[in-house]
Amino acid sequence: MTAYAIAVLGTTPGAPHPDVLTYIERVQSTFAPYGGRFLVHGKKGEWVEGEPPGGIVMVEFPDLEAAHDWYASPAYQEILPLRTDHLPGSLVFLEGVPEAYDAGRTAAAMREA
């Protein structure tokens, strides 16, 4: 089932640190071998509820295993400190829902539990 890596990245005053720019230049090539692709990157959000947490990056992977394999890969681990040393953030992996997903059925099952 499709999985997503969603990063919420903080902001820093002024221009990004040069290491962060190097990270951005290199990151896409690290997830391509695992079937990953950007869905959201470098776009400003339109916040309709709550406070903006920072920048959002979303990458789609074929499944959770591919997302975990990408994160643990030597290529990604090599560049990860370029971002984490200079830009605060969080990363979560989420599994998508099946194409025929019905939230009403999920609510009904929760009511029965």
WOCORQUI-V576538 format. One record per backbone hydrogen bond with DSSP energy under -0.5 kcal/mol. NH is the residue of the N-H (numbers start at 0). CO is the residue of the C=O. Records with the same first field share a line. If there is no record, write none. Layout:
NH=CO + CO
//
This chain:
2=60
3=93
4=58
5=3 + 91
6=4 + 56
7=89
8=6 + 54
9=87
19=16
20=16
21=17
22=18
23=19
24=20
25=21
26=22
27=23
29=25 + 26
30=26 + 27
31=27
32=28
33=30
34=31
35=30
36=59
38=57
39=57
46=44
47=45
54=8
56=6
57=39
58=4
59=36
60=2
61=33
66=62
67=63
68=64
69=65
70=66
71=67
72=68 + 69
76=72
77=73
78=74 + 75
79=75
80=76
81=78
82=78 + 79
83=79
84=80
85=82
86=82
89=7
91=5
93=3
95=1
100=97
104=101
105=101
106=102
107=103
108=104
109=105
110=106
111=107
112=108
//
